[in-house]
């Protein structure tokens, strides 16, 4: 499958503001390579884990979107805070977009299907401004659970504040070297890693389950995303808190959830009952359907 051939991105007008910030962050990421230090590199690695694993993987994805496990509210809010440091939007935007993706995977209405082009599924849907906006009327019905929560409502509006404050703190304690590595390079790499789940794992890899879509398992995407690359496993068992279903399938996000469970900070952890290799099976303790599908009204 070609990454650029007949790509929808080149048929849509580009969002100037979004594209400006994308270019800015990529330029900053390249600049960081000329200001290397081990302290800055270590800082970037830690922040990537905090934002990408604790935040996006364990927080936005497996907890808020699919409710694959339950935690105390303070843990849920902490993971959400970590996710805002990835610069991938607030919980309303992220969760709603992903729920729409699962509802319409590779069909009309999928926000980032590679059937509209590989580049479109990777980042074209973002730079064209076609991504659902945080307060879009089309988005809100998909997050009725989050809309009831005052913290999630607030952080969805002010999701840019934590990473901005972090940038100021890094500038104060480590100068521009820390900002270039801890904000620009780390964020840019994290964004592309997440986008690879939308693009690469629907284009290249292997399918264990017959899911009637193009989702595939990719070990190298799993390495870059702390376990999110086992995408065919995930589409077969979307509410499972564990994506790496075999011992050799690296899934750091699942290890983190397991640690929370050992500490008594996670419970009702949903796992698949695997039957035959190519047959998706029902989950244990599947939550009510209204938690995951849009409802009408405000």
C-alpha positions in Angstrom: 0.0 0.0 0.0 1.4 3.4 -1.0 1.9 6.0 1.7 1.2 9.0 -0.6 -0.7 7.7 -3.6 -4.2 9.2 -4.1 -3.9 10.8 -0.6 -6.8 12.8 0.6 -4.4 15.3 2.3 -3.5 16.8 -1.0 -7.1 17.3 -2.0 -8.0 19.3 1.1 -7.1 22.9 2.2 -4.4 23.0 4.8 -5.0 24.6 8.2 -2.4 27.4 8.3 -2.3 27.6 12.1 -2.0 23.9 12.7 0.6 23.5 10.0 2.6 26.4 11.5 2.9 24.8 14.9 3.7 21.4 13.3 6.6 23.0 11.4 7.7 24.8 14.5 7.8 21.6 16.6 9.7 19.7 13.9 12.2 22.5 13.5 12.7 22.5 17.2 13.1 18.8 17.2 15.9 19.0 14.6 17.5 21.9 16.5 17.6 19.8 19.7 20.1 17.4 18.0 22.7 20.2 17.9 22.4 20.8 21.6 22.9 17.3 22.9 23.5 16.4 26.6 22.9 13.2 28.4 20.8 15.0 31.0 18.5 16.5 28.3 18.2 13.1 26.6 17.3 11.4 29.9 14.8 14.1 30.6 13.2 13.6 27.2 13.0 9.8 27.7 11.3 10.1 31.1 8.8 12.7 29.8 8.1 10.5 26.8 7.2 7.6 29.1 5.1 9.9 31.4 3.2 11.4 28.5 3.1 8.4 26.2 2.7 5.5 28.5 1.1 6.8 31.7 -0.8 9.4 29.8 -1.9 8.3 26.3 -1.7 4.5 26.6 -2.8 3.9 30.2 -4.9 7.0 30.6 -6.6 8.4 27.5 -6.8 5.0 25.7 -7.2 2.1 27.9 -8.9 3.9 30.9 -10.9 6.8 29.5 -11.8 5.6 26.0 -12.5 1.9 26.6 -12.8 1.7 30.4 -10.7 -1.4 30.4 -10.1 -1.0 34.1 -11.2 1.2 37.0 -9.1 3.4 39.3 -9.7 6.0 42.1 -10.5 9.4 40.6 -7.2 10.9 41.7 -5.4 8.3 39.7 -7.6 8.9 36.7 -7.0 12.6 36.9 -3.3 12.1 37.3 -3.1 9.9 34.2 -5.2 12.5 32.3 -2.8 15.3 33.3 0.1 13.2 32.1 -1.6 12.7 28.7 -2.0 16.5 28.2 1.8 16.7 28.2 1.8 14.7 24.9 0.1 17.7 23.1 -2.5 15.4 21.6 -5.5 17.5 22.8 -7.8 17.2 25.8 -9.7 14.1 26.8 -12.9 15.1 25.0 -11.1 15.3 21.6 -8.9 12.3 22.1 -11.5 9.9 23.5 -14.2 10.9 21.1 -12.0 10.6 18.0 -10.9 7.2 19.0 -14.4 6.0 19.8 -15.5 7.3 16.3 -12.6 5.4 14.8 -13.8 2.1 16.4 -17.4 2.7 15.4 -16.4 3.4 11.7 -13.1 1.6 11.3 -12.1 1.8 7.6 -15.5 3.0 6.6 -17.1 6.3 5.9 -16.7 8.4 9.0 -13.4 7.0 10.2 -11.3 10.1 11.0 -8.0 8.6 9.9 -8.4 5.5 7.7 -5.5 4.7 5.4 -8.1 4.0 2.7 -8.0 7.8 2.4 -4.2 7.6 2.0 -1.3 6.6 4.3 -0.2 10.2 4.9 -3.8 11.2 5.6 -4.1 8.5 8.3 -0.8 9.5 9.8 -1.1 13.3 10.1 -3.0 14.6 7.1 -6.2 14.5 9.0 -4.6 16.8 11.6 -2.9 19.4 9.4 -6.0 19.8 7.2 -8.0 20.8 10.2 -10.4 17.9 9.6 -9.8 16.5 13.1 -12.9 16.9 15.4 -12.6 20.0 17.5 -12.8 19.9 21.3 -16.2 21.6 21.4 -17.6 20.2 18.1 -21.3 19.2 18.2 -20.3 16.1 16.4 -17.8 15.2 19.1 -19.7 15.7 22.4 -22.2 12.9 22.0 -19.3 10.4 22.1 -18.1 11.4 25.5 -21.3 11.5 27.7 -19.3 9.9 30.6 -16.5 12.5 30.5 -19.0 15.5 30.1 -20.4 14.6 33.5 -17.0 15.1 35.2 -16.0 18.7 36.0 -12.2 18.0 35.9 -12.4 16.4 32.4 -14.5 19.3 31.2 -12.0 21.8 32.5 -8.9 20.0 31.3 -10.4 19.5 27.8 -10.7 23.3 27.5 -7.3 24.1 29.1 -5.3 21.1 27.9 -2.5 23.3 26.6 -1.7 24.8 30.1 0.2 21.8 31.6 2.7 21.5 28.7 3.1 25.3 28.6 3.9 25.4 32.3 6.3 22.5 31.9 8.1 24.4 29.2 8.6 27.4 31.4 9.9 25.2 34.2 12.3 23.4 32.0 13.6 26.8 30.6 14.1 28.0 34.2 16.0 24.9 35.4 17.9 23.8 32.3 17.7 26.5 29.7 16.8 26.1 26.0 18.6 22.7 25.9 16.0 21.2 28.2 13.2 22.9 26.3 14.4 21.6 22.9 14.7 18.1 24.2 12.0 17.9 26.8 9.3 19.7 24.8 10.1 19.9 21.1 11.9 16.7 20.3 10.1 14.6 22.8 6.7 15.8 21.8 7.4 15.4 18.1 8.6 11.9 18.5 5.6 11.1 20.7 3.1 12.5 18.2 4.6 10.4 15.3 4.6 7.3 17.5 0.9 7.7 18.2 0.1 8.5 14.6 1.9 5.3 13.5 -0.9 3.4 15.3 -3.4 5.2 13.0 -1.3 4.6 9.8 1.3 1.9 10.0 -0.8 -0.6 12.0 -3.6 -0.4 9.4 -1.1 -0.8 6.6 1.7 -3.2 7.5 1.9 -6.2 9.9 0.0 -9.3 10.6 -3.5 -10.1 11.6 -4.2 -12.7 14.3 -7.9 -12.1 14.4 -10.5 -11.7 11.6 -11.8 -8.3 12.5 -13.3 -7.1 9.2 -11.0 -4.2 9.1 -7.3 -3.5 8.2 -6.0 -3.5 11.8 -2.7 -5.3 12.2 -0.1 -6.2 14.9 3.2 -4.4 14.6 6.0 -5.2 17.0 8.1 -2.1 16.1 5.1 0.2 16.6 4.5 -1.5 19.9 8.1 -0.7 20.9 7.6 3.0 20.1 4.2 3.3 21.8 4.8 1.2 25.0 2.5 -1.6 23.7 -0.1 0.1 21.5 1.2 -1.5 18.3 -0.7 -4.8 18.9 -3.6 -3.1 17.1 -5.3 -6.2 15.6 -5.4 -7.7 19.1 -7.0 -4.4 20.3 -9.6 -4.2 17.5 -10.6 -7.8 18.3 -10.9 -7.1 22.0 -11.3 -3.3 22.3 -12.1 -3.2 26.0 -9.3 -5.4 27.1 -6.7 -3.6 29.3 -4.1 -5.9 27.9 -3.0 -5.6 24.2 0.0 -7.9 24.1 -1.8 -11.2 24.4 1.3 -13.4 24.2 4.2 -13.5 26.6 6.5 -12.2 23.8 4.3 -9.3 22.9 5.9 -6.3 24.7 3.2 -4.2 26.4 4.6 -1.7 28.9 1.2 -0.1 29.3 -0.2 -3.4 30.5 2.7 -3.9 32.9 1.8 -0.4 34.4 -1.8 -1.4 34.8 -0.7 -4.6 36.5 1.4 -2.6 38.9 -1.6 -0.4 39.7 -3.6 -3.5 40.4 -1.0 -5.0 42.7 -1.0 -1.7 44.6 -4.8 -1.8 44.9 -5.2 1.2 42.6 -6.8 -0.6 39.7 -9.7 -3.1 39.7 -12.3 -4.6 37.4 -9.5 -5.1 34.9 -11.0 -6.5 31.7 -9.2 -9.3 29.8 -10.3 -11.4 26.8 -11.2 -15.1 27.1 -9.3 -16.4 24.1 -10.9 -19.4 22.3 -9.5 -20.1 18.9 -6.6 -18.2 17.4 -8.7 -16.5 14.7 -11.9 -16.1 16.6 -12.5 -13.0 18.8 -14.1 -14.0 22.1 -16.2 -11.9 24.5 -14.6 -10.1 27.4 -14.9 -10.7 31.1 -17.1 -8.0 32.7 -17.9 -6.1 29.6 -19.2 -2.6 30.6 -22.7 -1.4 29.5 -22.9 -0.4 25.9 -24.0 3.1 26.7 -20.6 3.9 28.1 -19.0 3.5 24.7 -21.5 4.6 22.1 -22.9 8.1 21.5 -26.2 9.2 23.0 -28.5 11.9 21.8 -29.0 15.2 23.5 -26.7 17.4 25.6 
